[in-house]
Amino acid sequence: METLASAQKQITPLSGGKPHAGRAAPFLPMSRAEMTALGWDECDIVLVTGDAYVDHPSFGMAIIGRLLESQGFRVGIISQPDWQSAEPFKALGRPRLFFGITGGNLDSMVNRYTSDRKLRHDDAYTAGGEGGKRPDRCTIVYTQRCREAYKDVPVVLGGIEASLRRIAHYDYWSDKVRRSILADAKADLLIYGNAERAVVEVANRLAAGETPRQLESIRGVALFRRVPEHFTELHADDLDSADEGASRKPGDTVIRLPSFEQVEDDRDAYARASRVLHREANPGNARPLVQRHGDRDLWLNPPPIPLTSDEMDAVYDLPYARAPHPSYGDAKIPAWDMIKFSVTVMRGCFGGCTFCSITEHEGRIIQNRSEGSILREIEKIRDKTPGFTGVISDIGGPTANMYRMACKDPKIDAACRLPSCVFPDICPNLNTSH
């Protein structure tokens, strides 16, 4: 069995793209005037987000934008547009390659409503903390408006809202099972989990002239497609016990989940689909999943290969302004105020807690930054962030106490399907030396 380390070596590293043509922009442009100042007549990619634009690596859209910029693409950002018409979505003109859409750092419904389903009146990701700057299910709404603005431009979904709604899912707010967000939004592609690898490949292949339909093999991507004839279908009901994982069949195998129509009305079918999604989360052994939605098949490729420490360093070493966009003036953005003196050192979680979504979004395998990269970011905070008094408020990540923890044996790591390394007992193969 191929280990993750060997798979990482076969993939073009994130730093392996063409160098940026010219210096990085002070901020990614949010207006035509800023594009003109940069000497641009068009954007290659326009990112639309439900959050205020803060050019900082704690904000997903800033990471994706700066990463694509480092690959030589001209990237613009439309932040919290007025969704009542398509006009605000034309602010930067027609993107040459695609629109990238995210609801923001939080699911938009979590952002807008309390657990009692009452409307929130504030928003930590908006200038001034003002509520109401994004619609319900804004990933869907933004996609519709982008289609109205430029109907022939591909639309790619990403972020936590799209990632956790990638298959048919229970929606607490409406108390029913909804279709994959890709079906409701009518976008071309959905990138789930940490998107760096996938979005770079999508951008490069679209730039080379391929269509979204031809991007069917990219890890971490979901799309609607037919099951290829050479694939063997294994139904969710045919899986072995949870401890043993799934049966092995020769050749390419895809696991067919219970359809949307089945899970919509049958709790047992929903549980089986959910169980398989959790079991097929290890990039070392996950197979594609397919789920019928009406007369179409939703296809989920296996999760992305985790970033190496060198790649994590490259992502966090990008030239972030480490500040909100100047258009917000002196308005405070509460989420920015909370994290401006903090440092992310890792991603992922091997806890497998049933109440948490980290594993389904960032994966079970811990991705770490080097000590040198962490120290460089602290120096940037010291030099670039006003108000710094010498105190770093947080050095962490989703599960910071798991920093540099991993399976002792790469082969066991690549073969394991268990969702947790610590339940019901700490796995003897887990390196707990620190």
Secondary structure as a PSIPRED ss2 file (coil, helix, strand):
# PSIPRED VFORMAT (PSIPRED V4.0)

   1 M C   1.000  0.000  0.000
   2 E C   1.000  0.000  0.000
   3 T C   1.000  0.000  0.000
   4 L H   0.000  1.000  0.000
   5 A H   0.000  1.000  0.000
   6 S H   0.000  1.000  0.000
   7 A H   0.000  1.000  0.000
   8 Q H   0.000  1.000  0.000
   9 K H   0.000  1.000  0.000
  10 Q H   0.000  1.000  0.000
  11 I C   1.000  0.000  0.000
  12 T C   1.000  0.000  0.000
  13 P C   1.000  0.000  0.000
  14 L H   0.000  1.000  0.000
  15 S H   0.000  1.000  0.000
  16 G H   0.000  1.000  0.000
  17 G C   1.000  0.000  0.000
  18 K C   1.000  0.000  0.000
  19 P C   1.000  0.000  0.000
  20 H C   1.000  0.000  0.000
  21 A C   1.000  0.000  0.000
  22 G C   1.000  0.000  0.000
  23 R C   1.000  0.000  0.000
  24 A C   1.000  0.000  0.000
  25 A C   1.000  0.000  0.000
  26 P C   1.000  0.000  0.000
  27 F C   1.000  0.000  0.000
  28 L C   1.000  0.000  0.000
  29 P C   1.000  0.000  0.000
  30 M C   1.000  0.000  0.000
  31 S C   1.000  0.000  0.000
  32 R H   0.000  1.000  0.000
  33 A H   0.000  1.000  0.000
  34 E H   0.000  1.000  0.000
  35 M H   0.000  1.000  0.000
  36 T H   0.000  1.000  0.000
  37 A H   0.000  1.000  0.000
  38 L C   1.000  0.000  0.000
  39 G C   1.000  0.000  0.000
  40 W C   1.000  0.000  0.000
  41 D C   1.000  0.000  0.000
  42 E C   1.000  0.000  0.000
  43 C C   1.000  0.000  0.000
  44 D C   1.000  0.000  0.000
  45 I E   0.000  0.000  1.000
  46 V E   0.000  0.000  1.000
  47 L E   0.000  0.000  1.000
  48 V E   0.000  0.000  1.000
  49 T E   0.000  0.000  1.000
  50 G C   1.000  0.000  0.000
  51 D C   1.000  0.000  0.000
  52 A C   1.000  0.000  0.000
  53 Y C   1.000  0.000  0.000
  54 V E   0.000  0.000  1.000
  55 D E   0.000  0.000  1.000
  56 H C   1.000  0.000  0.000
  57 P C   1.000  0.000  0.000
  58 S C   1.000  0.000  0.000
  59 F C   1.000  0.000  0.000
  60 G H   0.000  1.000  0.000
  61 M H   0.000  1.000  0.000
  62 A H   0.000  1.000  0.000
  63 I H   0.000  1.000  0.000
  64 I H   0.000  1.000  0.000
  65 G H   0.000  1.000  0.000
  66 R H   0.000  1.000  0.000
  67 L H   0.000  1.000  0.000
  68 L H   0.000  1.000  0.000
  69 E H   0.000  1.000  0.000
  70 S H   0.000  1.000  0.000
  71 Q C   1.000  0.000  0.000
  72 G C   1.000  0.000  0.000
  73 F C   1.000  0.000  0.000
  74 R C   1.000  0.000  0.000
  75 V E   0.000  0.000  1.000
  76 G E   0.000  0.000  1.000
  77 I E   0.000  0.000  1.000
  78 I E   0.000  0.000  1.000
  79 S E   0.000  0.000  1.000
  80 Q C   1.000  0.000  0.000
  81 P C   1.000  0.000  0.000
  82 D C   1.000  0.000  0.000
  83 W C   1.000  0.000  0.000
  84 Q C   1.000  0.000  0.000
  85 S C   1.000  0.000  0.000
  86 A C   1.000  0.000  0.000
  87 E H   0.000  1.000  0.000
  88 P H   0.000  1.000  0.000
  89 F H   0.000  1.000  0.000
  90 K H   0.000  1.000  0.000
  91 A C   1.000  0.000  0.000
  92 L C   1.000  0.000  0.000
  93 G C   1.000  0.000  0.000
  94 R C   1.000  0.000  0.000
  95 P C   1.000  0.000  0.000
  96 R C   1.000  0.000  0.000
  97 L C   1.000  0.000  0.000
  98 F E   0.000  0.000  1.000
  99 F E   0.000  0.000  1.000
 100 G E   0.000  0.000  1.000
 101 I E   0.000  0.000  1.000
 102 T E   0.000  0.000  1.000
 103 G C   1.000  0.000  0.000
 104 G C   1.000  0.000  0.000
 105 N C   1.000  0.000  0.000
 106 L C   1.000  0.000  0.000
 107 D C   1.000  0.000  0.000
 108 S H   0.000  1.000  0.000
 109 M H   0.000  1.000  0.000
 110 V H   0.000  1.000  0.000
 111 N H   0.000  1.000  0.000
 112 R H   0.000  1.000  0.000
 113 Y E   0.000  0.000  1.000
 114 T C   1.000  0.000  0.000
 115 S C   1.000  0.000  0.000
 116 D C   1.000  0.000  0.000
 117 R C   1.000  0.000  0.000
 118 K C   1.000  0.000  0.000
 119 L E   0.000  0.000  1.000
 120 R C   1.000  0.000  0.000
 121 H C   1.000  0.000  0.000
 122 D E   0.000  0.000  1.000
 123 D C   1.000  0.000  0.000
 124 A C   1.000  0.000  0.000
 125 Y C   1.000  0.000  0.000
 126 T C   1.000  0.000  0.000
 127 A H   0.000  1.000  0.000
 128 G H   0.000  1.000  0.000
 129 G H   0.000  1.000  0.000
 130 E E   0.000  0.000  1.000
 131 G C   1.000  0.000  0.000
 132 G C   1.000  0.000  0.000
 133 K C   1.000  0.000  0.000
 134 R C   1.000  0.000  0.000
 135 P C   1.000  0.000  0.000
 136 D C   1.000  0.000  0.000
 137 R C   1.000  0.000  0.000
 138 C H   0.000  1.000  0.000
 139 T H   0.000  1.000  0.000
 140 I H   0.000  1.000  0.000
 141 V H   0.000  1.000  0.000
 142 Y H   0.000  1.000  0.000
 143 T H   0.000  1.000  0.000
 144 Q H   0.000  1.000  0.000
 145 R H   0.000  1.000  0.000
 146 C H   0.000  1.000  0.000
 147 R H   0.000  1.000  0.000
 148 E H   0.000  1.000  0.000
 149 A H   0.000  1.000  0.000
 150 Y C   1.000  0.000  0.000
 151 K C   1.000  0.000  0.000
 152 D C   1.000  0.000  0.000
 153 V C   1.000  0.000  0.000
 154 P C   1.000  0.000  0.000
 155 V E   0.000  0.000  1.000
 156 V E   0.000  0.000  1.000
 157 L E   0.000  0.000  1.000
 158 G C   1.000  0.000  0.000
 159 G H   0.000  1.000  0.000
 160 I H   0.000  1.000  0.000
 161 E H   0.000  1.000  0.000
 162 A H   0.000  1.000  0.000
 163 S H   0.000  1.000  0.000
 164 L C   1.000  0.000  0.000
 165 R C   1.000  0.000  0.000
 166 R C   1.000  0.000  0.000
 167 I C   1.000  0.000  0.000
 168 A C   1.000  0.000  0.000
 169 H E   0.000  0.000  1.000
 170 Y E   0.000  0.000  1.000
 171 D E   0.000  0.000  1.000
 172 Y C   1.000  0.000  0.000
 173 W C   1.000  0.000  0.000
 174 S C   1.000  0.000  0.000
 175 D C   1.000  0.000  0.000
 176 K E   0.000  0.000  1.000
 177 V E   0.000  0.000  1.000
 178 R E   0.000  0.000  1.000
 179 R C   1.000  0.000  0.000
 180 S C   1.000  0.000  0.000
 181 I H   0.000  1.000  0.000
 182 L H   0.000  1.000  0.000
 183 A H   0.000  1.000  0.000
 184 D H   0.000  1.000  0.000
 185 A H   0.000  1.000  0.000
 186 K C   1.000  0.000  0.000
 187 A C   1.000  0.000  0.000
 188 D C   1.000  0.000  0.000
 189 L E   0.000  0.000  1.000
 190 L E   0.000  0.000  1.000
 191 I E   0.000  0.000  1.000
 192 Y C   1.000  0.000  0.000
 193 G C   1.000  0.000  0.000
 194 N C   1.000  0.000  0.000
 195 A C   1.000  0.000  0.000
 196 E H   0.000  1.000  0.000
 197 R H   0.000  1.000  0.000
 198 A H   0.000  1.000  0.000
 199 V H   0.000  1.000  0.000
 200 V H   0.000  1.000  0.000
 201 E H   0.000  1.000  0.000
 202 V H   0.000  1.000  0.000
 203 A H   0.000  1.000  0.000
 204 N H   0.000  1.000  0.000
 205 R H   0.000  1.000  0.000
 206 L H   0.000  1.000  0.000
 207 A H   0.000  1.000  0.000
 208 A C   1.000  0.000  0.000
 209 G C   1.000  0.000  0.000
 210 E C   1.000  0.000  0.000
 211 T C   1.000  0.000  0.000
 212 P H   0.000  1.000  0.000
 213 R H   0.000  1.000  0.000
 214 Q H   0.000  1.000  0.000
 215 L C   1.000  0.000  0.000
 216 E C   1.000  0.000  0.000
 217 S C   1.000  0.000  0.000
 218 I C   1.000  0.000  0.000
 219 R C   1.000  0.000  0.000
 220 G C   1.000  0.000  0.000
 221 V E   0.000  0.000  1.000
 222 A E   0.000  0.000  1.000
 223 L E   0.000  0.000  1.000
 224 F E   0.000  0.000  1.000
 225 R C   1.000  0.000  0.000
 226 R C   1.000  0.000  0.000
 227 V C   1.000  0.000  0.000
 228 P C   1.000  0.000  0.000
 229 E C   1.000  0.000  0.000
 230 H C   1.000  0.000  0.000
 231 F C   1.000  0.000  0.000
 232 T E   0.000  0.000  1.000
 233 E E   0.000  0.000  1.000
 234 L E   0.000  0.000  1.000
 235 H E   0.000  0.000  1.000
 236 A H   0.000  1.000  0.000
 237 D H   0.000  1.000  0.000
 238 D H   0.000  1.000  0.000
 239 L C   1.000  0.000  0.000
 240 D C   1.000  0.000  0.000
 241 S C   1.000  0.000  0.000
 242 A C   1.000  0.000  0.000
 243 D C   1.000  0.000  0.000
 244 E C   1.000  0.000  0.000
 245 G C   1.000  0.000  0.000
 246 A C   1.000  0.000  0.000
 247 S C   1.000  0.000  0.000
 248 R C   1.000  0.000  0.000
 249 K C   1.000  0.000  0.000
 250 P C   1.000  0.000  0.000
 251 G C   1.000  0.000  0.000
 252 D C   1.000  0.000  0.000
 253 T E   0.000  0.000  1.000
 254 V E   0.000  0.000  1.000
 255 I E   0.000  0.000  1.000
 256 R E   0.000  0.000  1.000
 257 L E   0.000  0.000  1.000
 258 P C   1.000  0.000  0.000
 259 S C   1.000  0.000  0.000
 260 F H   0.000  1.000  0.000
 261 E H   0.000  1.000  0.000
 262 Q H   0.000  1.000  0.000
 263 V H   0.000  1.000  0.000
 264 E H   0.000  1.000  0.000
 265 D H   0.000  1.000  0.000
 266 D C   1.000  0.000  0.000
 267 R H   0.000  1.000  0.000
 268 D H   0.000  1.000  0.000
 269 A H   0.000  1.000  0.000
 270 Y H   0.000  1.000  0.000
 271 A H   0.000  1.000  0.000
 272 R H   0.000  1.000  0.000
 273 A H   0.000  1.000  0.000
 274 S H   0.000  1.000  0.000
 275 R H   0.000  1.000  0.000
 276 V H   0.000  1.000  0.000
 277 L H   0.000  1.000  0.000
 278 H H   0.000  1.000  0.000
 279 R H   0.000  1.000  0.000
 280 E C   1.000  0.000  0.000
 281 A C   1.000  0.000  0.000
 282 N C   1.000  0.000  0.000
 283 P C   1.000  0.000  0.000
 284 G C   1.000  0.000  0.000
 285 N C   1.000  0.000  0.000
 286 A C   1.000  0.000  0.000
 287 R C   1.000  0.000  0.000
 288 P C   1.000  0.000  0.000
 289 L E   0.000  0.000  1.000
 290 V E   0.000  0.000  1.000
 291 Q E   0.000  0.000  1.000
 292 R E   0.000  0.000  1.000
 293 H E   0.000  0.000  1.000
 294 G C   1.000  0.000  0.000
 295 D C   1.000  0.000  0.000
 296 R E   0.000  0.000  1.000
 297 D E   0.000  0.000  1.000
 298 L E   0.000  0.000  1.000
 299 W E   0.000  0.000  1.000
 300 L E   0.000  0.000  1.000
 301 N C   1.000  0.000  0.000
 302 P C   1.000  0.000  0.000
 303 P C   1.000  0.000  0.000
 304 P C   1.000  0.000  0.000
 305 I C   1.000  0.000  0.000
 306 P C   1.000  0.000  0.000
 307 L C   1.000  0.000  0.000
 308 T C   1.000  0.000  0.000
 309 S H   0.000  1.000  0.000
 310 D H   0.000  1.000  0.000
 311 E H   0.000  1.000  0.000
 312 M H   0.000  1.000  0.000
 313 D H   0.000  1.000  0.000
 314 A H   0.000  1.000  0.000
 315 V H   0.000  1.000  0.000
 316 Y H   0.000  1.000  0.000
 317 D C   1.000  0.000  0.000
 318 L C   1.000  0.000  0.000
 319 P C   1.000  0.000  0.000
 320 Y C   1.000  0.000  0.000
 321 A C   1.000  0.000  0.000
 322 R C   1.000  0.000  0.000
 323 A E   0.000  0.000  1.000
 324 P E   0.000  0.000  1.000
 325 H C   1.000  0.000  0.000
 326 P H   0.000  1.000  0.000
 327 S H   0.000  1.000  0.000
 328 Y H   0.000  1.000  0.000
 329 G C   1.000  0.000  0.000
 330 D C   1.000  0.000  0.000
 331 A C   1.000  0.000  0.000
 332 K C   1.000  0.000  0.000
 333 I C   1.000  0.000  0.000
 334 P H   0.000  1.000  0.000
 335 A H   0.000  1.000  0.000
 336 W H   0.000  1.000  0.000
 337 D H   0.000  1.000  0.000
 338 M H   0.000  1.000  0.000
 339 I H   0.000  1.000  0.000
 340 K C   1.000  0.000  0.000
 341 F C   1.000  0.000  0.000
 342 S E   0.000  0.000  1.000
 343 V E   0.000  0.000  1.000
 344 T E   0.000  0.000  1.000
 345 V C   1.000  0.000  0.000
 346 M E   0.000  0.000  1.000
 347 R E   0.000  0.000  1.000
 348 G C   1.000  0.000  0.000
 349 C C   1.000  0.000  0.000
 350 F C   1.000  0.000  0.000
 351 G C   1.000  0.000  0.000
 352 G C   1.000  0.000  0.000
 353 C C   1.000  0.000  0.000
 354 T C   1.000  0.000  0.000
 355 F C   1.000  0.000  0.000
 356 C C   1.000  0.000  0.000
 357 S C   1.000  0.000  0.000
 358 I H   0.000  1.000  0.000
 359 T H   0.000  1.000  0.000
 360 E H   0.000  1.000  0.000
 361 H H   0.000  1.000  0.000
 362 E H   0.000  1.000  0.000
 363 G C   1.000  0.000  0.000
 364 R C   1.000  0.000  0.000
 365 I C   1.000  0.000  0.000
 366 I C   1.000  0.000  0.000
 367 Q E   0.000  0.000  1.000
 368 N E   0.000  0.000  1.000
 369 R C   1.000  0.000  0.000
 370 S C   1.000  0.000  0.000
 371 E H   0.000  1.000  0.000
 372 G H   0.000  1.000  0.000
 373 S H   0.000  1.000  0.000
 374 I H   0.000  1.000  0.000
 375 L H   0.000  1.000  0.000
 376 R H   0.000  1.000  0.000
 377 E H   0.000  1.000  0.000
 378 I H   0.000  1.000  0.000
 379 E H   0.000  1.000  0.000
 380 K H   0.000  1.000  0.000
 381 I H   0.000  1.000  0.000
 382 R H   0.000  1.000  0.000
 383 D H   0.000  1.000  0.000
 384 K H   0.000  1.000  0.000
 385 T C   1.000  0.000  0.000
 386 P C   1.000  0.000  0.000
 387 G C   1.000  0.000  0.000
 388 F C   1.000  0.000  0.000
 389 T C   1.000  0.000  0.000
 390 G C   1.000  0.000  0.000
 391 V C   1.000  0.000  0.000
 392 I C   1.000  0.000  0.000
 393 S C   1.000  0.000  0.000
 394 D E   0.000  0.000  1.000
 395 I E   0.000  0.000  1.000
 396 G E   0.000  0.000  1.000
 397 G C   1.000  0.000  0.000
 398 P C   1.000  0.000  0.000
 399 T C   1.000  0.000  0.000
 400 A H   0.000  1.000  0.000
 401 N H   0.000  1.000  0.000
 402 M H   0.000  1.000  0.000
 403 Y C   1.000  0.000  0.000
 404 R C   1.000  0.000  0.000
 405 M C   1.000  0.000  0.000
 406 A C   1.000  0.000  0.000
 407 C E   0.000  0.000  1.000
 408 K C   1.000  0.000  0.000
 409 D C   1.000  0.000  0.000
 410 P H   0.000  1.000  0.000
 411 K H   0.000  1.000  0.000
 412 I H   0.000  1.000  0.000
 413 D H   0.000  1.000  0.000
 414 A H   0.000  1.000  0.000
 415 A H   0.000  1.000  0.000
 416 C C   1.000  0.000  0.000
 417 R C   1.000  0.000  0.000
 418 L C   1.000  0.000  0.000
 419 P C   1.000  0.000  0.000
 420 S C   1.000  0.000  0.000
 421 C C   1.000  0.000  0.000
 422 V C   1.000  0.000  0.000
 423 F C   1.000  0.000  0.000
 424 P C   1.000  0.000  0.000
 425 D C   1.000  0.000  0.000
 426 I C   1.000  0.000  0.000
 427 C C   1.000  0.000  0.000
 428 P C   1.000  0.000  0.000
 429 N C   1.000  0.000  0.000
 430 L E   0.000  0.000  1.000
 431 N C   1.000  0.000  0.000
 432 T C   1.000  0.000  0.000
 433 S C   1.000  0.000  0.000
 434 H C   1.000  0.000  0.000
